[in-house]
Structure formats: structure tokens, C-alpha cells
Amino acid sequence: MIGATVSETQRPQNVVFFVNSQHAPYVKTKPFHHSQEIIKEDESGTTFKILCTAFPTFELERMILRMGEFF
């Protein structure tokens, strides 16, 4: 789990994000989350999906956005 925020009322949500082709191999070999999967891949990059069982946390958002130049 990324972050410690859990909500009993929130349903799981998919978080979809794109990584350019130069940096996609890093995210493929160092997944952000165990649920990470590739949903699309082409010459420009890779689109990934992870399932947030609680809800997207600030920590997850920061982890994705700190790599902003790669997306």
C-alpha cells in the first residue's frame, strides 16, 4: 500500500498513467504497485493501470508526479 489512508466507504479505483518510451522500461521493471499492468504500448510509450483498493492517496500522487518529466 502506498500511504496509510484507508476509507471503509470508498470503492477500489483504477489509476491509469502514461510513461514515455524512454522511461517505460524502468516502470515495467520497478512497478509502482503489485497490481500494475500494461494496458497499451506503442512507439510513444506505455499506458499502465494500477488498482487502488482504498483511494488514490497523496503519496501515490506524489510518487507519480515526481516522475512528471517522464510521462
All heavy atoms as a GROMACS GRO file, in nm:
protein
  579
    1MET      N    1   0.085  -0.118   0.000
    1MET     CA    2   0.000   0.000   0.000
    1MET      C    3   0.089   0.124   0.000
    1MET      O    4   0.189   0.128   0.071
    1MET     CB    5  -0.091  -0.001   0.121
    1MET     CG    6  -0.183   0.115   0.128
    1MET     SD    7  -0.296   0.090   0.264
    1MET     CE    8  -0.419   0.207   0.220
    2ILE      N    9   0.051   0.220  -0.078
    2ILE     CA   10   0.124   0.346  -0.083
    2ILE      C   11   0.045   0.446   0.000
    2ILE      O   12  -0.067   0.480  -0.034
    2ILE     CB   13   0.139   0.396  -0.229
    2ILE    CG1   14   0.215   0.293  -0.311
    2ILE    CG2   15   0.209   0.531  -0.231
    2ILE    CD1   16   0.210   0.316  -0.458
    3GLY      N   17   0.103   0.488   0.111
    3GLY     CA   18   0.033   0.576   0.202
    3GLY      C   19  -0.047   0.494   0.302
    3GLY      O   20  -0.064   0.374   0.289
    4ALA      N   21  -0.099   0.561   0.403
    4ALA     CA   22  -0.169   0.490   0.510
    4ALA      C   23  -0.317   0.526   0.518
    4ALA      O   24  -0.384   0.491   0.612
    4ALA     CB   25  -0.102   0.524   0.643
    5THR      N   26  -0.369   0.593   0.417
    5THR     CA   27  -0.507   0.636   0.420
    5THR      C   28  -0.598   0.526   0.368
    5THR      O   29  -0.581   0.479   0.257
    5THR     CB   30  -0.525   0.763   0.334
    5THR    OG1   31  -0.430   0.860   0.376
    5THR    CG2   32  -0.665   0.819   0.348
    6VAL      N   33  -0.694   0.486   0.450
    6VAL     CA   34  -0.790   0.385   0.410
    6VAL      C   35  -0.929   0.436   0.444
    6VAL      O   36  -0.950   0.496   0.548
    6VAL     CB   37  -0.765   0.251   0.484
    6VAL    CG1   38  -0.869   0.149   0.447
    6VAL    CG2   39  -0.625   0.200   0.454
    7SER      N   40  -1.024   0.411   0.356
    7SER     CA   41  -1.162   0.454   0.378
    7SER      C   42  -1.252   0.332   0.365
    7SER      O   43  -1.246   0.260   0.266
    7SER     CB   44  -1.203   0.561   0.277
    7SER     OG   45  -1.341   0.585   0.284
    8GLU      N   46  -1.337   0.313   0.462
    8GLU     CA   47  -1.430   0.200   0.460
    8GLU      C   48  -1.538   0.217   0.353
    8GLU      O   49  -1.595   0.119   0.306
    8GLU     CB   50  -1.497   0.187   0.597
    8GLU     CG   51  -1.401   0.160   0.711
    8GLU     CD   52  -1.354   0.016   0.715
    8GLU    OE1   53  -1.434  -0.073   0.679
    8GLU    OE2   54  -1.239  -0.006   0.754
    9THR      N   55  -1.567   0.340   0.315
    9THR     CA   56  -1.677   0.366   0.222
    9THR      C   57  -1.633   0.380   0.077
    9THR      O   58  -1.716   0.376  -0.012
    9THR     CB   59  -1.752   0.495   0.263
    9THR    OG1   60  -1.660   0.605   0.260
    9THR    CG2   61  -1.811   0.482   0.402
   10GLN      N   62  -1.507   0.397   0.053
   10GLN     CA   63  -1.456   0.419  -0.082
   10GLN      C   64  -1.440   0.287  -0.156
   10GLN      O   65  -1.390   0.190  -0.100
   10GLN     CB   66  -1.322   0.492  -0.074
   10GLN     CG   67  -1.276   0.559  -0.198
   10GLN     CD   68  -1.351   0.685  -0.232
   10GLN    OE1   69  -1.434   0.733  -0.156
   10GLN    NE2   70  -1.323   0.739  -0.347
   11ARG      N   71  -1.482   0.283  -0.280
   11ARG     CA   72  -1.466   0.164  -0.362
   11ARG      C   73  -1.329   0.168  -0.430
   11ARG      O   74  -1.275   0.274  -0.454
   11ARG     CB   75  -1.575   0.158  -0.470
   11ARG     CG   76  -1.713   0.155  -0.410
   11ARG     CD   77  -1.817   0.146  -0.518
   11ARG     NE   78  -1.884   0.019  -0.496
   11ARG     CZ   79  -1.939  -0.054  -0.588
   11ARG    NH1   80  -1.939  -0.015  -0.713
   11ARG    NH2   81  -1.998  -0.168  -0.559
   12PRO      N   82  -1.275   0.051  -0.467
   12PRO     CA   83  -1.147   0.049  -0.539
   12PRO      C   84  -1.156   0.128  -0.670
   12PRO      O   85  -1.262   0.132  -0.734
   12PRO     CB   86  -1.126  -0.100  -0.568
   12PRO     CG   87  -1.207  -0.170  -0.464
   12PRO     CD   88  -1.325  -0.082  -0.439
   13GLN      N   89  -1.046   0.191  -0.706
   13GLN     CA   90  -1.041   0.272  -0.827
   13GLN      C   91  -0.917   0.236  -0.909
   13GLN      O   92  -0.811   0.210  -0.852
   13GLN     CB   93  -1.031   0.422  -0.793
   13GLN     CG   94  -1.150   0.477  -0.721
   13GLN     CD   95  -1.132   0.624  -0.694
   13GLN    OE1   96  -1.083   0.699  -0.778
   13GLN    NE2   97  -1.169   0.668  -0.576
   14ASN      N   98  -0.934   0.237  -1.040
   14ASN     CA   99  -0.820   0.220  -1.129
   14ASN      C  100  -0.753   0.355  -1.150
   14ASN      O  101  -0.820   0.456  -1.171
   14ASN     CB  102  -0.863   0.164  -1.264
   14ASN     CG  103  -0.899   0.019  -1.255
   14ASN    OD1  104  -0.827  -0.060  -1.196
   14ASN    ND2  105  -1.011  -0.019  -1.313
   15VAL      N  106  -0.621   0.355  -1.144
   15VAL     CA  107  -0.542   0.474  -1.176
   15VAL      C  108  -0.464   0.441  -1.302
   15VAL      O  109  -0.390   0.343  -1.306
   15VAL     CB  110  -0.446   0.511  -1.060
   15VAL    CG1  111  -0.358   0.628  -1.100
   15VAL    CG2  112  -0.525   0.541  -0.934
   16VAL      N  113  -0.486   0.519  -1.407
   16VAL     CA  114  -0.422   0.496  -1.536
   16VAL      C  115  -0.323   0.608  -1.561
   16VAL      O  116  -0.354   0.726  -1.539
   16VAL     CB  117  -0.529   0.492  -1.649
   16VAL    CG1  118  -0.464   0.475  -1.784
   16VAL    CG2  119  -0.629   0.380  -1.622
   17PHE      N  120  -0.201   0.570  -1.604
   17PHE     CA  121  -0.099   0.672  -1.631
   17PHE      C  122  -0.013   0.628  -1.748
   17PHE      O  123   0.002   0.509  -1.777
   17PHE     CB  124  -0.014   0.699  -1.506
   17PHE     CG  125   0.054   0.579  -1.448
   17PHE    CD1  126   0.186   0.549  -1.480
   17PHE    CD2  127  -0.014   0.494  -1.360
   17PHE    CE1  128   0.249   0.438  -1.426
   17PHE    CE2  129   0.048   0.383  -1.305
   17PHE     CZ  130   0.180   0.355  -1.339
   18PHE      N  131   0.044   0.726  -1.817
   18PHE     CA  132   0.125   0.704  -1.936
   18PHE      C  133   0.270   0.739  -1.905
   18PHE      O  134   0.297   0.839  -1.839
   18PHE     CB  135   0.074   0.793  -2.051
   18PHE     CG  136   0.159   0.787  -2.173
   18PHE    CD1  137   0.144   0.684  -2.264
   18PHE    CD2  138   0.255   0.884  -2.198
   18PHE    CE1  139   0.224   0.677  -2.378
   18PHE    CE2  140   0.335   0.878  -2.310
   18PHE     CZ  141   0.319   0.774  -2.401
   19VAL      N  142   0.362   0.656  -1.955
   19VAL     CA  143   0.505   0.681  -1.940
   19VAL      C  144   0.568   0.676  -2.079
   19VAL      O  145   0.542   0.582  -2.156
   19VAL     CB  146   0.572   0.575  -1.849
   19VAL    CG1  147   0.720   0.604  -1.833
   19VAL    CG2  148   0.503   0.569  -1.714
   20ASN      N  149   0.649   0.775  -2.113
   20ASN     CA  150   0.707   0.779  -2.247
   20ASN      C  151   0.799   0.659  -2.270
   20ASN      O  152   0.843   0.592  -2.176
   20ASN     CB  153   0.778   0.913  -2.274
   20ASN     CG  154   0.904   0.933  -2.194
   20ASN    OD1  155   0.978   0.839  -2.165
   20ASN    ND2  156   0.930   1.057  -2.159
   21SER      N  157   0.828   0.632  -2.397
   21SER     CA  158   0.903   0.511  -2.434
   21SER      C  159   1.045   0.507  -2.378
   21SER      O  160   1.100   0.400  -2.356
   21SER     CB  161   0.907   0.496  -2.586
   21SER     OG  162   0.969   0.608  -2.645
   22GLN      N  163   1.103   0.622  -2.352
   22GLN     CA  164   1.238   0.625  -2.296
   22GLN      C  165   1.240   0.573  -2.152
   22GLN      O  166   1.335   0.507  -2.110
   22GLN     CB  167   1.294   0.767  -2.301
   22GLN     CG  168   1.435   0.778  -2.246
   22GLN     CD  169   1.489   0.920  -2.250
   22GLN    OE1  170   1.421   1.012  -2.295
   22GLN    NE2  171   1.610   0.938  -2.202
   23HIS      N  172   1.136   0.601  -2.076
   23HIS     CA  173   1.135   0.568  -1.934
   23HIS      C  174   1.042   0.453  -1.896
   23HIS      O  175   1.046   0.406  -1.782
   23HIS     CB  176   1.101   0.693  -1.852
   23HIS     CG  177   1.202   0.801  -1.873
   23HIS    ND1  178   1.328   0.796  -1.818
   23HIS    CD2  179   1.198   0.913  -1.948
   23HIS    CE1  180   1.396   0.903  -1.856
   23HIS    NE2  181   1.320   0.975  -1.935
   24ALA      N  182   0.962   0.407  -1.990
   24ALA     CA  183   0.870   0.296  -1.961
   24ALA      C  184   0.942   0.170  -1.914
   24ALA      O  185   0.891   0.102  -1.823
   24ALA     CB  186   0.784   0.266  -2.083
   25PRO      N  187   1.060   0.135  -1.968
   25PRO     CA  188   1.126   0.014  -1.918
   25PRO      C  189   1.154   0.018  -1.768
   25PRO      O  190   1.146  -0.083  -1.700
   25PRO     CB  191   1.257   0.010  -1.999
   25PRO     CG  192   1.222   0.078  -2.127
   25PRO     CD  193   1.130   0.190  -2.085
   26TYR      N  194   1.184   0.135  -1.715
   26TYR     CA  195   1.208   0.148  -1.570
   26TYR      C  196   1.082   0.114  -1.493
   26TYR      O  197   1.085   0.039  -1.394
   26TYR     CB  198   1.255   0.290  -1.537
   26TYR     CG  199   1.271   0.313  -1.389
   26TYR    CD1  200   1.386   0.271  -1.324
   26TYR    CD2  201   1.172   0.373  -1.314
   26TYR    CE1  202   1.402   0.289  -1.187
   26TYR    CE2  203   1.185   0.392  -1.177
   26TYR     CZ  204   1.300   0.350  -1.114
   26TYR     OH  205   1.315   0.367  -0.979
   27VAL      N  206   0.967   0.170  -1.534
   27VAL     CA  207   0.842   0.146  -1.463
   27VAL      C  208   0.797   0.000  -1.481
   27VAL      O  209   0.734  -0.057  -1.393
   27VAL     CB  210   0.733   0.246  -1.508
   27VAL    CG1  211   0.601   0.221  -1.438
   27VAL    CG2  212   0.780   0.390  -1.481
   28LYS      N  213   0.831  -0.060  -1.594
   28LYS     CA  214   0.799  -0.202  -1.614
   28LYS      C  215   0.876  -0.291  -1.516
   28LYS      O  216   0.821  -0.388  -1.464
   28LYS     CB  217   0.834  -0.245  -1.757
   28LYS     CG  218   0.741  -0.191  -1.862
   28LYS     CD  219   0.789  -0.238  -1.998
   28LYS     CE  220   0.713  -0.172  -2.109
   28LYS     NZ  221   0.766  -0.211  -2.242
   29THR      N  222   1.002  -0.259  -1.493
   29THR     CA  223   1.084  -0.344  -1.406
   29THR      C  224   1.078  -0.304  -1.259
   29THR      O  225   1.116  -0.382  -1.172
   29THR     CB  226   1.232  -0.343  -1.451
   29THR    OG1  227   1.281  -0.209  -1.447
   29THR    CG2  228   1.246  -0.400  -1.592
   30LYS      N  229   1.031  -0.184  -1.231
   30LYS     CA  230   1.016  -0.135  -1.094
   30LYS      C  231   0.872  -0.086  -1.076
   30LYS      O  232   0.847   0.035  -1.067
   30LYS     CB  233   1.113  -0.020  -1.066
   30LYS     CG  234   1.257  -0.045  -1.104
   30LYS     CD  235   1.332  -0.108  -0.990
   30LYS     CE  236   1.480  -0.118  -1.015
   30LYS     NZ  237   1.521  -0.204  -1.123
   31PRO      N  238   0.776  -0.176  -1.071
   31PRO     CA  239   0.634  -0.136  -1.064
   31PRO      C  240   0.604  -0.048  -0.943
   31PRO      O  241   0.664  -0.065  -0.836
   31PRO     CB  242   0.559  -0.269  -1.054
   31PRO     CG  243   0.655  -0.374  -1.093
   31PRO     CD  244   0.792  -0.321  -1.067
   32PHE      N  245   0.510   0.042  -0.962
   32PHE     CA  246   0.465   0.128  -0.852
   32PHE      C  247   0.384   0.047  -0.750
   32PHE      O  248   0.377   0.082  -0.634
   32PHE     CB  249   0.377   0.241  -0.905
   32PHE     CG  250   0.451   0.346  -0.983
   32PHE    CD1  251   0.382   0.432  -1.065
   32PHE    CD2  252   0.588   0.360  -0.975
   32PHE    CE1  253   0.448   0.531  -1.137
   32PHE    CE2  254   0.655   0.458  -1.046
   32PHE     CZ  255   0.584   0.544  -1.127
   33HIS      N  256   0.317  -0.059  -0.798
   33HIS     CA  257   0.225  -0.134  -0.713
   33HIS      C  258   0.214  -0.275  -0.767
   33HIS      O  259   0.231  -0.298  -0.887
   33HIS     CB  260   0.087  -0.064  -0.717
   33HIS     CG  261  -0.010  -0.115  -0.617
   33HIS    ND1  262  -0.108  -0.205  -0.650
   33HIS    CD2  263  -0.024  -0.088  -0.484
   33HIS    CE1  264  -0.180  -0.231  -0.543
   33HIS    NE2  265  -0.132  -0.162  -0.440
   34HIS      N  266   0.184  -0.373  -0.681
   34HIS     CA  267   0.175  -0.513  -0.725
   34HIS      C  268   0.063  -0.536  -0.826
   34HIS      O  269   0.066  -0.633  -0.901
   34HIS     CB  270   0.161  -0.607  -0.605
   34HIS     CG  271   0.032  -0.590  -0.531
   34HIS    ND1  272  -0.083  -0.657  -0.566
   34HIS    CD2  273   0.000  -0.512  -0.425
   34HIS    CE1  274  -0.180  -0.621  -0.485
   34HIS    NE2  275  -0.132  -0.534  -0.398
   35SER      N  276  -0.037  -0.448  -0.831
   35SER     CA  277  -0.148  -0.464  -0.926
   35SER      C  278  -0.118  -0.403  -1.063
   35SER      O  279  -0.201  -0.411  -1.153
   35SER     CB  280  -0.275  -0.399  -0.870
   35SER     OG  281  -0.260  -0.257  -0.864
   36GLN      N  282  -0.001  -0.343  -1.079
   36GLN     CA  283   0.031  -0.273  -1.202
   36GLN      C  284   0.024  -0.365  -1.323
   36GLN      O  285   0.075  -0.476  -1.320
   36GLN     CB  286   0.170  -0.212  -1.192
   36GLN     CG  287   0.212  -0.133  -1.314
   36GLN     CD  288   0.342  -0.060  -1.290
   36GLN    OE1  289   0.352   0.018  -1.197
   36GLN    NE2  290   0.441  -0.086  -1.373
   37GLU      N  291  -0.040  -0.317  -1.428
   37GLU     CA  292  -0.043  -0.391  -1.554
   37GLU      C  293  -0.037  -0.294  -1.671
   37GLU      O  294  -0.072  -0.177  -1.658
   37GLU     CB  295  -0.165  -0.480  -1.563
   37GLU     CG  296  -0.298  -0.408  -1.558
   37GLU     CD  297  -0.416  -0.505  -1.559
   37GLU    OE1  298  -0.446  -0.561  -1.454
   37GLU    OE2  299  -0.476  -0.521  -1.666
   38ILE      N  300   0.009  -0.345  -1.783
   38ILE     CA  301   0.017  -0.266  -1.906
   38ILE      C  302  -0.116  -0.278  -1.977
   38ILE      O  303  -0.167  -0.389  -1.997
   38ILE     CB  304   0.131  -0.318  -1.996
   38ILE    CG1  305   0.266  -0.294  -1.928
   38ILE    CG2  306   0.126  -0.251  -2.134
   38ILE    CD1  307   0.383  -0.361  -1.998
   39ILE      N  308  -0.173  -0.163  -2.016
   39ILE     CA  309  -0.298  -0.169  -2.090
   39ILE      C  310  -0.280  -0.127  -2.236
   39ILE      O  311  -0.365  -0.158  -2.319
   39ILE     CB  312  -0.411  -0.089  -2.022
   39ILE    CG1  313  -0.375   0.056  -2.000
   39ILE    CG2  314  -0.448  -0.153  -1.891
   39ILE    CD1  315  -0.489   0.140  -1.946
   40LYS      N  316  -0.170  -0.059  -2.266
   40LYS     CA  317  -0.143  -0.021  -2.405
   40LYS      C  318   0.005   0.012  -2.418
   40LYS      O  319   0.064   0.069  -2.327
   40LYS     CB  320  -0.227   0.099  -2.447
   40LYS     CG  321  -0.210   0.140  -2.591
   40LYS     CD  322  -0.292   0.261  -2.626
   40LYS     CE  323  -0.261   0.301  -2.768
   40LYS     NZ  324  -0.314   0.433  -2.800
   41GLU      N  325   0.060  -0.025  -2.532
   41GLU     CA  326   0.201   0.002  -2.556
   41GLU      C  327   0.219   0.032  -2.704
   41GLU      O  328   0.168  -0.039  -2.790
   41GLU     CB  329   0.282  -0.121  -2.515
   41GLU     CG  330   0.428  -0.099  -2.501
   41GLU     CD  331   0.497  -0.217  -2.432
   41GLU    OE1  332   0.439  -0.327  -2.421
   41GLU    OE2  333   0.610  -0.196  -2.389
   42ASP      N  334   0.291   0.140  -2.735
   42ASP     CA  335   0.324   0.172  -2.873
   42ASP      C  336   0.458   0.245  -2.876
   42ASP      O  337   0.526   0.254  -2.773
   42ASP     CB  338   0.213   0.253  -2.943
   42ASP     CG  339   0.184   0.386  -2.877
   42ASP    OD1  340   0.276   0.448  -2.819
   42ASP    OD2  341   0.068   0.430  -2.884
   43GLU      N  342   0.496   0.298  -2.990
   43GLU     CA  343   0.628   0.361  -3.003
   43GLU      C  344   0.645   0.486  -2.918
   43GLU      O  345   0.756   0.525  -2.884
   43GLU     CB  346   0.660   0.392  -3.150
   43GLU     CG  347   0.572   0.496  -3.215
   43GLU     CD  348   0.436   0.442  -3.260
   43GLU    OE1  349   0.420   0.321  -3.275
   43GLU    OE2  350   0.345   0.525  -3.279
   44SER      N  351   0.535   0.550  -2.879
   44SER     CA  352   0.547   0.672  -2.798
   44SER      C  353   0.560   0.642  -2.650
   44SER      O  354   0.611   0.724  -2.574
   44SER     CB  355   0.428   0.764  -2.822
   44SER     OG  356   0.308   0.703  -2.779
   45GLY      N  357   0.514   0.524  -2.605
   45GLY     CA  358   0.525   0.490  -2.464
   45GLY      C  359   0.428   0.382  -2.423
   45GLY      O  360   0.370   0.312  -2.506
   46THR      N  361   0.409   0.371  -2.293
   46THR     CA  362   0.327   0.265  -2.235
   46THR      C  363   0.224   0.325  -2.140
   46THR      O  364   0.257   0.413  -2.060
   46THR     CB  365   0.416   0.165  -2.158
   46THR    OG1  366   0.516   0.116  -2.247
   46THR    CG2  367   0.336   0.048  -2.104
   47THR      N  368   0.102   0.274  -2.148
   47THR     CA  369  -0.003   0.313  -2.056
   47THR      C  370  -0.020   0.201  -1.955
   47THR      O  371  -0.037   0.085  -1.992
   47THR     CB  372  -0.136   0.339  -2.129
   47THR    OG1  373  -0.115   0.441  -2.228
   47THR    CG2  374  -0.244   0.385  -2.034
   48PHE      N  375  -0.012   0.237  -1.828
   48PHE     CA  376  -0.022   0.142  -1.719
   48PHE      C  377  -0.150   0.164  -1.641
   48PHE      O  378  -0.208   0.273  -1.644
   48PHE     CB  379   0.094   0.161  -1.621
   48PHE     CG  380   0.230   0.132  -1.678
   48PHE    CD1  381   0.305   0.234  -1.737
   48PHE    CD2  382   0.285   0.006  -1.672
   48PHE    CE1  383   0.431   0.209  -1.788
   48PHE    CE2  384   0.413  -0.020  -1.723
   48PHE     CZ  385   0.484   0.082  -1.781
   49LYS      N  386  -0.190   0.062  -1.565
   49LYS     CA  387  -0.304   0.073  -1.476
   49LYS      C  388  -0.267   0.007  -1.344
   49LYS      O  389  -0.205  -0.099  -1.342
   49LYS     CB  390  -0.426   0.003  -1.536
   49LYS     CG  391  -0.547   0.000  -1.445
   49LYS     CD  392  -0.666  -0.067  -1.511
   49LYS     CE  393  -0.646  -0.216  -1.513
   49LYS     NZ  394  -0.764  -0.292  -1.559
   50ILE      N  395  -0.305   0.072  -1.234
   50ILE     CA  396  -0.295   0.010  -1.102
   50ILE      C  397  -0.430   0.022  -1.034
   50ILE      O  398  -0.508   0.114  -1.062
   50ILE     CB  399  -0.183   0.071  -1.015
   50ILE    CG1  400  -0.205   0.221  -0.991
   50ILE    CG2  401  -0.047   0.047  -1.075
   50ILE    CD1  402  -0.106   0.283  -0.895
   51LEU      N  403  -0.460  -0.071  -0.945
   51LEU     CA  404  -0.585  -0.071  -0.871
   51LEU      C  405  -0.559  -0.021  -0.730
   51LEU      O  406  -0.482  -0.082  -0.655
   51LEU     CB  407  -0.646  -0.211  -0.867
   51LEU     CG  408  -0.774  -0.225  -0.787
   51LEU    CD1  409  -0.887  -0.142  -0.852
   51LEU    CD2  410  -0.815  -0.370  -0.776
   52CYS      N  411  -0.624   0.090  -0.696
   52CYS     CA  412  -0.615   0.144  -0.561
   52CYS      C  413  -0.732   0.087  -0.482
   52CYS      O  414  -0.847   0.118  -0.510
   52CYS     CB  415  -0.624   0.296  -0.562
   52CYS     SG  416  -0.480   0.375  -0.632
   53THR      N  417  -0.702   0.001  -0.384
   53THR     CA  418  -0.809  -0.063  -0.309
   53THR      C  419  -0.873   0.029  -0.207
   53THR      O  420  -0.984   0.002  -0.162
   53THR     CB  421  -0.758  -0.191  -0.239
   53THR    OG1  422  -0.646  -0.156  -0.158
   53THR    CG2  423  -0.717  -0.294  -0.341
   54ALA      N  424  -0.806   0.135  -0.169
   54ALA     CA  425  -0.867   0.234  -0.080
   54ALA      C  426  -0.910   0.350  -0.168
   54ALA      O  427  -1.017   0.353  -0.221
   54ALA     CB  428  -0.769   0.278   0.027
   55PHE      N  429  -0.822   0.443  -0.192
   55PHE     CA  430  -0.843   0.550  -0.288
   55PHE      C  431  -0.708   0.611  -0.318
   55PHE      O  432  -0.614   0.591  -0.242
   55PHE     CB  433  -0.945   0.654  -0.240
   55PHE     CG  434  -0.909   0.724  -0.112
   55PHE    CD1  435  -0.839   0.843  -0.114
   55PHE    CD2  436  -0.946   0.671   0.010
   55PHE    CE1  437  -0.807   0.908   0.004
   55PHE    CE2  438  -0.915   0.735   0.128
   55PHE     CZ  439  -0.845   0.854   0.125
   56PRO      N  440  -0.696   0.679  -0.432
   56PRO     CA  441  -0.565   0.738  -0.464
   56PRO      C  442  -0.520   0.834  -0.354
   56PRO      O  443  -0.590   0.928  -0.321
   56PRO     CB  444  -0.591   0.812  -0.595
   56PRO     CG  445  -0.709   0.743  -0.654
   56PRO     CD  446  -0.793   0.701  -0.536
   57THR      N  447  -0.406   0.807  -0.294
   57THR     CA  448  -0.357   0.886  -0.183
   57THR      C  449  -0.261   0.996  -0.230
   57THR      O  450  -0.211   0.992  -0.342
   57THR     CB  451  -0.282   0.797  -0.083
   57THR    OG1  452  -0.168   0.740  -0.149
   57THR    CG2  453  -0.370   0.689  -0.025
   58PHE      N  454  -0.236   1.089  -0.142
   58PHE     CA  455  -0.140   1.195  -0.169
   58PHE      C  456  -0.003   1.134  -0.200
   58PHE      O  457   0.067   1.181  -0.289
   58PHE     CB  458  -0.132   1.288  -0.048
   58PHE     CG  459  -0.028   1.396  -0.062
   58PHE    CD1  460  -0.048   1.502  -0.150
   58PHE    CD2  461   0.089   1.392   0.011
   58PHE    CE1  462   0.048   1.602  -0.164
   58PHE    CE2  463   0.185   1.491  -0.002
   58PHE     CZ  464   0.164   1.596  -0.089
   59GLU      N  465   0.033   1.027  -0.130
   59GLU     CA  466   0.162   0.964  -0.151
   59GLU      C  467   0.172   0.904  -0.290
   59GLU      O  468   0.275   0.914  -0.356
   59GLU     CB  469   0.187   0.856  -0.045
   59GLU     CG  470   0.209   0.911   0.093
   59GLU     CD  471   0.079   0.937   0.170
   59GLU    OE1  472  -0.032   0.916   0.115
   59GLU    OE2  473   0.089   0.979   0.286
   60LEU      N  474   0.067   0.842  -0.337
   60LEU     CA  475   0.065   0.787  -0.473
   60LEU      C  476   0.075   0.900  -0.575
   60LEU      O  477   0.154   0.892  -0.669
   60LEU     CB  478  -0.062   0.706  -0.498
   60LEU     CG  479  -0.081   0.657  -0.642
   60LEU    CD1  480   0.031   0.562  -0.684
   60LEU    CD2  481  -0.217   0.590  -0.658
   61GLU      N  482  -0.001   1.004  -0.555
   61GLU     CA  483   0.004   1.119  -0.646
   61GLU      C  484   0.144   1.177  -0.651
   61GLU      O  485   0.196   1.204  -0.759
   61GLU     CB  486  -0.096   1.224  -0.600
   61GLU     CG  487  -0.105   1.344  -0.690
   61GLU     CD  488  -0.207   1.446  -0.643
   61GLU    OE1  489  -0.297   1.411  -0.565
   61GLU    OE2  490  -0.195   1.562  -0.686
   62ARG      N  491   0.208   1.194  -0.537
   62ARG     CA  492   0.344   1.248  -0.534
   62ARG      C  493   0.442   1.156  -0.605
   62ARG      O  494   0.531   1.201  -0.675
   62ARG     CB  495   0.390   1.268  -0.389
   62ARG     CG  496   0.334   1.394  -0.329
   62ARG     CD  497   0.395   1.426  -0.197
   62ARG     NE  498   0.540   1.436  -0.210
   62ARG     CZ  499   0.624   1.430  -0.109
   62ARG    NH1  500   0.579   1.413   0.013
   62ARG    NH2  501   0.753   1.440  -0.127
   63MET      N  502   0.427   1.024  -0.586
   63MET     CA  503   0.518   0.929  -0.649
   63MET      C  504   0.508   0.938  -0.801
   63MET      O  505   0.608   0.938  -0.871
   63MET     CB  506   0.486   0.787  -0.604
   63MET     CG  507   0.583   0.684  -0.657
   63MET     SD  508   0.548   0.519  -0.598
   63MET     CE  509   0.397   0.486  -0.685
   64ILE      N  510   0.386   0.950  -0.852
   64ILE     CA  511   0.367   0.960  -0.997
   64ILE      C  512   0.414   1.096  -1.048
   64ILE      O  513   0.487   1.104  -1.146
   64ILE     CB  514   0.220   0.933  -1.035
   64ILE    CG1  515   0.186   0.785  -1.008
   64ILE    CG2  516   0.195   0.968  -1.182
   64ILE    CD1  517   0.040   0.751  -1.023
   65LEU      N  518   0.376   1.202  -0.981
   65LEU     CA  519   0.409   1.336  -1.028
   65LEU      C  520   0.558   1.368  -1.018
   65LEU      O  521   0.609   1.448  -1.097
   65LEU     CB  522   0.327   1.441  -0.952
   65LEU     CG  523   0.179   1.441  -0.982
   65LEU    CD1  524   0.106   1.545  -0.898
   65LEU    CD2  525   0.153   1.463  -1.131
   66ARG      N  526   0.630   1.306  -0.925
   66ARG     CA  527   0.774   1.335  -0.917
   66ARG      C  528   0.847   1.285  -1.041
   66ARG      O  529   0.957   1.327  -1.070
   66ARG     CB  530   0.834   1.278  -0.791
   66ARG     CG  531   0.858   1.129  -0.796
   66ARG     CD  532   0.933   1.079  -0.676
   66ARG     NE  533   0.944   0.936  -0.690
   66ARG     CZ  534   0.947   0.851  -0.591
   66ARG    NH1  535   0.943   0.895  -0.469
   66ARG    NH2  536   0.956   0.724  -0.613
   67MET      N  537   0.785   1.195  -1.113
   67MET     CA  538   0.842   1.147  -1.238
   67MET      C  539   0.777   1.220  -1.357
   67MET      O  540   0.787   1.174  -1.471
   67MET     CB  541   0.821   0.997  -1.251
   67MET     CG  542   0.892   0.918  -1.141
   67MET     SD  543   0.880   0.743  -1.167
   67MET     CE  544   0.983   0.722  -1.309
   68GLY      N  545   0.714   1.332  -1.333
   68GLY     CA  546   0.637   1.404  -1.433
   68GLY      C  547   0.706   1.426  -1.566
   68GLY      O  548   0.644   1.419  -1.671
   69GLU      N  549   0.835   1.452  -1.565
   69GLU     CA  550   0.906   1.474  -1.691
   69GLU      C  551   0.912   1.349  -1.776
   69GLU      O  552   0.940   1.356  -1.895
   69GLU     CB  553   1.046   1.526  -1.663
   69GLU     CG  554   1.135   1.426  -1.594
   69GLU     CD  555   1.268   1.486  -1.551
   69GLU    OE1  556   1.268   1.579  -1.468
   69GLU    OE2  557   1.371   1.441  -1.603
   70PHE      N  558   0.886   1.233  -1.718
   70PHE     CA  559   0.893   1.107  -1.791
   70PHE      C  560   0.760   1.067  -1.853
   70PHE      O  561   0.753   0.972  -1.930
   70PHE     CB  562   0.942   0.993  -1.701
   70PHE     CG  563   1.070   1.025  -1.631
   70PHE    CD1  564   1.086   0.997  -1.498
   70PHE    CD2  565   1.176   1.082  -1.699
   70PHE    CE1  566   1.205   1.024  -1.432
   70PHE    CE2  567   1.296   1.110  -1.634
   70PHE     CZ  568   1.310   1.081  -1.501
   71PHE      N  569   0.653   1.133  -1.812
   71PHE     CA  570   0.518   1.095  -1.858
   71PHE      C  571   0.475   1.178  -1.976
   71PHE      O  572   0.519   1.281  -2.006
   71PHE     CB  573   0.417   1.108  -1.745
   71PHE     CG  574   0.447   1.017  -1.629
   71PHE    CD1  575   0.449   1.066  -1.501
   71PHE    CD2  576   0.474   0.883  -1.648
   71PHE    CE1  577   0.476   0.982  -1.392
   71PHE    CE2  578   0.500   0.799  -1.541
   71PHE     CZ  579   0.501   0.850  -1.413
   0.00000   0.00000   0.00000
